[in-house]
Amino acid sequence: MNNQTLLVGFLVISTLWTSLASAAPVHKAVSYEVGNTSFEGVIVYDDAVKTPRPGLVMVPNWLGVTEASVKQASEIAGQKYVVFVADVYGKDVRPKNFDQAAAAATAVKSDRPLMRARVAKAVEVLKAQAKSAPIDVHHLGAIGFCFGGTTVLELARSGAQLAGFVSFHGGLDTPTPQDAAQIKGRILALHGADDPSVPEKDVLAFQAEMRAGKADWQLVAFGGAVHSFTDPDANMPGRAQYHPAVAKRAFALMDAFFAELFAPATR
């Protein structure tokens, strides 16, 4: 083997190594303000792909911005999306347990205008990241989990100009059902059919609300699933429990939903 062959081999290995090394997902904290309150979310994407891709605001469950929620955002982002993990509590509110999470979530959920304002700001922050992240600002959506699902549906009801909104095992109730008439994008609500946190009356009311508002909506109820069916850490049988098969189906439905929304226009 001559020196030229060795050099070529070295360059090939170096190129492959550089390519692999650059494929690590980017997790970057982003600070912003809403009124007099400071917030900090996390932008997540795979920098191995340089071309712009759809952007998603992701509102996590009631624990807020955590290591687990950022990991989940990274898995969702893959090479398909840029995901912004939204902070709707404030930089200084990071629940350490369920009691603290319940208090933080209740404070926001009981003030729907506040909830809408905070998640709307997260959309603005996501758009602003297009200066440094590969975001296609013409293809934007929002997703949320549990409390985050409730938040995303309120964002839709506020008339936000996003293509689609996906709620994973979120609350379906709202104090202002008439606002469904303001929904601009499509709705996909992914619901555990046996979720004790979302009673049947809320499911029926949600359907009536969507019909009355003439929204473009889908509600998928998964048999055998309860609350938090996408959360690997949920382990409260009969109440909140991870269901890997249903989680896989739910994420596949989300991808298909956005693939349809973000498909190139055809004649």
C-alpha positions as CSV (number, residue, x, y, z in Angstrom):
1,M,0.0,0.0,0.0
2,N,1.6,3.3,-1.1
3,N,1.4,6.7,0.7
4,Q,-1.3,8.0,-1.7
5,T,-3.6,5.1,-0.8
6,L,-3.0,5.6,2.9
7,L,-3.8,9.3,2.5
8,V,-7.0,8.6,0.6
9,G,-8.1,6.1,3.2
10,F,-7.3,8.6,6.0
11,L,-9.4,11.3,4.3
12,V,-12.3,9.0,3.8
13,I,-12.3,8.0,7.5
14,S,-11.9,11.6,8.6
15,T,-14.9,12.6,6.4
16,L,-17.0,9.9,7.9
17,W,-16.0,10.8,11.4
18,T,-16.8,14.5,10.8
19,S,-20.2,13.6,9.4
20,L,-21.0,11.3,12.3
21,A,-19.7,13.9,14.8
22,S,-21.9,16.6,13.3
23,A,-25.0,14.5,13.5
24,A,-25.5,15.1,17.2
25,P,-28.8,17.0,18.0
26,V,-28.5,20.6,19.0
27,H,-30.1,21.6,22.4
28,K,-29.9,25.3,22.9
29,A,-31.5,27.3,25.7
30,V,-33.4,30.3,24.6
31,S,-34.3,33.1,27.0
32,Y,-37.2,35.5,26.4
33,E,-39.7,37.7,28.2
34,V,-43.5,37.9,28.5
35,G,-44.4,41.1,30.3
36,N,-42.2,41.2,33.4
37,T,-41.6,37.5,33.6
38,S,-38.5,35.7,32.3
39,F,-38.8,32.4,30.5
40,E,-36.4,29.9,29.1
41,G,-37.2,27.3,26.5
42,V,-35.0,24.9,24.5
43,I,-34.6,24.8,20.7
44,V,-33.9,21.2,19.4
45,Y,-32.8,20.0,16.0
46,D,-30.4,17.8,14.2
47,D,-27.6,19.8,12.6
48,A,-26.7,17.1,10.2
49,V,-29.5,18.4,8.0
50,K,-28.8,21.9,6.8
51,T,-32.0,22.5,4.7
52,P,-35.0,24.2,6.4
53,R,-37.6,22.0,7.9
54,P,-41.0,22.5,9.6
55,G,-40.9,24.1,13.1
56,L,-43.0,22.8,16.0
57,V,-43.7,24.5,19.3
58,M,-43.9,21.7,21.9
59,V,-45.6,22.4,25.3
60,P,-44.5,19.6,27.7
61,N,-46.6,18.0,30.4
62,W,-47.2,19.7,33.8
63,L,-43.6,19.2,34.9
64,G,-42.6,21.8,32.3
65,V,-39.1,22.1,30.8
66,T,-37.1,19.1,32.0
67,E,-34.4,16.9,30.8
68,A,-37.0,14.3,29.9
69,S,-39.1,16.8,27.9
70,V,-36.0,17.9,25.9
71,K,-35.1,14.3,25.2
72,Q,-38.6,13.7,24.0
73,A,-38.4,16.8,21.8
74,S,-35.1,15.5,20.3
75,E,-36.7,12.1,19.5
76,I,-39.7,13.9,17.8
77,A,-37.5,16.3,15.9
78,G,-35.2,13.7,14.4
79,Q,-34.3,15.0,10.9
80,K,-37.9,16.0,10.2
81,Y,-38.6,19.0,12.4
82,V,-37.0,21.8,14.5
83,V,-38.8,21.7,17.9
84,F,-39.0,24.5,20.4
85,V,-39.8,23.3,24.0
86,A,-41.9,26.1,25.3
87,D,-41.7,27.4,28.9
88,V,-45.2,28.5,30.0
89,Y,-44.4,28.7,33.8
90,G,-41.4,31.1,33.9
91,K,-37.7,30.5,34.3
92,D,-37.9,30.4,38.1
93,V,-40.7,27.8,38.2
94,R,-39.3,24.3,37.7
95,P,-41.5,21.8,39.6
96,K,-39.6,19.2,41.5
97,N,-42.6,16.9,42.2
98,F,-46.2,16.3,41.3
99,D,-47.6,18.7,44.0
100,Q,-45.5,21.6,42.7
101,A,-46.4,20.6,39.1
102,A,-50.1,20.6,40.0
103,A,-49.8,24.1,41.6
104,A,-47.9,25.5,38.6
105,A,-50.3,24.0,36.0
106,T,-53.4,25.1,37.9
107,A,-52.2,28.7,38.1
108,V,-51.8,28.8,34.3
109,K,-54.8,26.7,33.4
110,S,-57.1,28.8,35.6
111,D,-56.1,31.9,33.5
112,R,-56.7,31.0,29.9
113,P,-55.7,34.5,28.5
114,L,-52.4,34.1,30.4
115,M,-52.0,30.6,29.0
116,R,-52.7,31.8,25.5
117,A,-50.3,34.8,25.8
118,R,-47.4,32.7,27.0
119,V,-47.7,30.0,24.3
120,A,-48.3,32.6,21.6
121,K,-45.0,34.2,22.7
122,A,-43.3,30.7,22.3
123,V,-44.5,30.7,18.7
124,E,-42.8,34.1,18.1
125,V,-39.6,32.8,19.7
126,L,-39.6,29.8,17.4
127,K,-40.0,32.0,14.3
128,A,-37.2,34.2,15.5
129,Q,-34.8,31.2,15.7
130,A,-35.0,30.9,11.9
131,K,-32.0,33.3,11.9
132,S,-29.8,30.6,13.4
133,A,-31.7,27.3,13.0
134,P,-32.9,25.6,9.9
135,I,-36.6,26.4,10.3
136,D,-39.1,26.7,7.4
137,V,-41.2,29.5,8.8
138,H,-43.9,28.8,6.3
139,H,-44.5,25.4,7.8
140,L,-45.3,25.7,11.5
141,G,-47.3,23.7,14.0
142,A,-47.8,23.0,17.7
143,I,-47.9,19.9,19.8
144,G,-48.5,19.4,23.5
145,F,-48.7,16.6,26.1
146,C,-51.2,16.4,29.0
147,F,-51.3,20.0,30.4
148,G,-49.4,20.9,27.2
149,G,-52.1,19.4,25.1
150,T,-54.7,21.7,26.8
151,T,-52.4,24.6,26.2
152,V,-52.0,23.9,22.5
153,L,-55.7,23.6,22.0
154,E,-56.1,27.0,23.6
155,L,-53.5,28.3,21.2
156,A,-55.7,27.0,18.4
157,R,-58.8,28.6,19.8
158,S,-57.0,32.0,20.0
159,G,-56.8,32.0,16.2
160,A,-53.1,31.4,15.9
161,Q,-51.9,31.2,12.4
162,L,-50.3,27.8,12.4
163,A,-51.0,24.9,10.1
164,G,-51.8,22.3,12.7
165,F,-52.2,21.6,16.4
166,V,-51.8,18.2,18.0
167,S,-52.8,17.3,21.6
168,F,-51.5,14.1,23.2
169,H,-53.7,13.0,26.1
170,G,-54.6,16.7,26.8
171,G,-57.5,18.2,28.6
172,L,-60.3,18.9,26.0
173,D,-62.3,21.4,28.1
174,T,-62.3,25.2,27.7
175,P,-64.3,28.0,29.4
176,T,-64.8,29.6,25.9
177,P,-66.0,27.0,23.5
178,Q,-67.3,29.7,21.2
179,D,-63.7,30.5,20.3
180,A,-63.5,27.4,18.2
181,A,-64.9,29.6,15.4
182,Q,-61.5,31.4,15.4
183,I,-59.4,28.2,14.7
184,K,-57.3,28.6,11.6
185,G,-55.3,25.4,11.5
186,R,-56.3,21.7,11.7
187,I,-56.8,19.9,14.9
188,L,-55.6,16.4,15.9
189,A,-56.6,15.3,19.4
190,L,-55.1,12.0,20.5
191,H,-57.0,10.7,23.4
192,G,-56.8,7.7,25.7
193,A,-60.3,6.1,25.6
194,D,-60.1,5.1,29.3
195,D,-58.4,8.3,30.5
196,P,-60.1,9.2,33.9
197,S,-58.7,12.7,33.7
198,V,-60.8,13.5,30.6
199,P,-64.4,12.4,31.4
200,E,-66.8,11.4,28.6
201,K,-68.7,14.7,29.0
202,D,-65.6,16.6,28.1
203,V,-65.1,14.4,25.0
204,L,-68.7,15.0,23.9
205,A,-68.4,18.7,24.6
206,F,-65.2,19.0,22.6
207,Q,-66.8,17.3,19.6
208,A,-69.8,19.6,19.8
209,E,-67.5,22.6,20.1
210,M,-65.5,21.6,17.1
211,R,-68.6,21.1,15.0
212,A,-70.2,24.4,16.1
213,G,-66.9,26.2,15.3
214,K,-66.7,24.5,11.9
215,A,-63.1,23.5,12.6
216,D,-61.1,21.0,10.6
217,W,-60.6,18.4,13.4
218,Q,-59.9,14.8,14.2
219,L,-60.3,13.0,17.6
220,V,-58.7,9.6,17.8
221,A,-59.5,7.6,20.9
222,F,-57.2,4.7,21.7
223,G,-58.8,1.7,23.4
224,G,-57.0,0.5,26.5
225,A,-55.1,3.7,27.0
226,V,-55.3,6.0,30.0
227,H,-53.6,9.4,30.7
228,S,-50.0,9.9,29.8
229,F,-49.8,7.0,27.4
230,T,-46.7,8.6,25.6
231,D,-44.8,9.1,28.8
232,P,-42.2,6.3,29.6
233,D,-42.1,7.4,33.2
234,A,-45.9,7.2,33.8
235,N,-46.7,4.2,36.0
236,M,-50.0,4.7,37.7
237,P,-52.1,1.8,36.5
238,G,-55.7,2.8,35.6
239,R,-54.8,6.5,35.8
240,A,-51.6,7.6,34.1
241,Q,-49.6,4.8,32.4
242,Y,-47.2,4.5,29.5
243,H,-48.6,2.4,26.6
244,P,-45.7,1.8,24.1
245,A,-47.9,0.4,21.3
246,V,-50.4,3.3,21.5
247,A,-47.5,5.8,21.8
248,K,-46.0,4.5,18.6
249,R,-49.4,4.7,16.8
250,A,-50.0,8.2,18.1
251,F,-46.6,9.6,16.9
252,A,-47.2,7.9,13.6
253,L,-50.5,9.7,13.3
254,M,-48.8,13.0,14.2
255,D,-46.2,12.5,11.5
256,A,-48.8,11.6,8.9
257,F,-50.9,14.7,10.0
258,F,-48.0,17.1,9.5
259,A,-46.8,15.3,6.3
260,E,-50.1,16.1,4.8
261,L,-50.1,19.7,6.0
262,F,-46.6,20.4,5.0
263,A,-46.6,18.6,1.6
264,P,-45.6,20.7,-1.4
265,A,-48.5,22.2,-3.1
266,T,-49.7,20.3,-6.2
267,R,-51.9,21.2,-9.1
